[in-house]
């Protein structure tokens, strides 16, 4: 009878342990992968946006270096 009473006094923490519950841990790892991939995509898109092509710059070319050079 004392064994039965002692078994009820000890709380069962096996359902709260990350390594014990395969379902809980796999769900947590899946959501962490999704969050990581979304963060990576947003960060990569932001980096590409910051370093985007901003247009053709106006370049001053000396006349003596043209295809048909003009000399003085």
N, C-alpha and C positions, 0 to 999 in steps of 0.2 A: 504494500500500500504506500510506503514512503517513496518508492521509486516513481510511482505515478504522480505524486505530488511534486517531486523535484523536477520532473519533466515539464510540468506546466509553468513552473517558476522561471525557467530559462527562456528568454525571448529568442525567437527564431530570426536570426539576421541573415539567413542564407538568401532570402529574396531581395535583400537590399545590397548585396555584394555584387560589384561589377563583374568580377571574374566568375562568379557562381552561375549567374543567369545568362545563358547563351542568347536568349531572345532579347533581353534588355541591352546587352552589350552590342549585339549586332545592329540593333536599331539605332543606338547612339553613334556607332561608327559610321553607319550609312548617312545619317544626318550631318555628321562632321565632314564626310566626303562631299556631300552636296554643298554645304556652306563653303568649303575650301575651293571647290571648282567655281562657284559663282563669284567668290571674292577674286580668284585668279582671273576670270574673264573680265570682270569690271576693272580690275587694275591694269590688265593688258590693254583694254580698250581706252582707258584714260591715258595711258602712256602713248599709244598711237595717236590719240587726239592732240596731245601736247606737242608731239614731234611731226605733225602733219605737214604736207607740202603747202606752202603759203603763196605760191604763184611764181611766175617767171620774173626774176629781178632785172632791173634796167642796168645793163653792163655797158660801160663806155669803152669802145674799141678804137684804138688809134688808126688813122686812115692809111698809114703805110703798111698795116698788117692785114688789110682786106684781101679778098680774092682777086680783085683788080685794084692794086695799090695806087694811091694818089700821092705823088711826090710834090714837093714844093719847088 
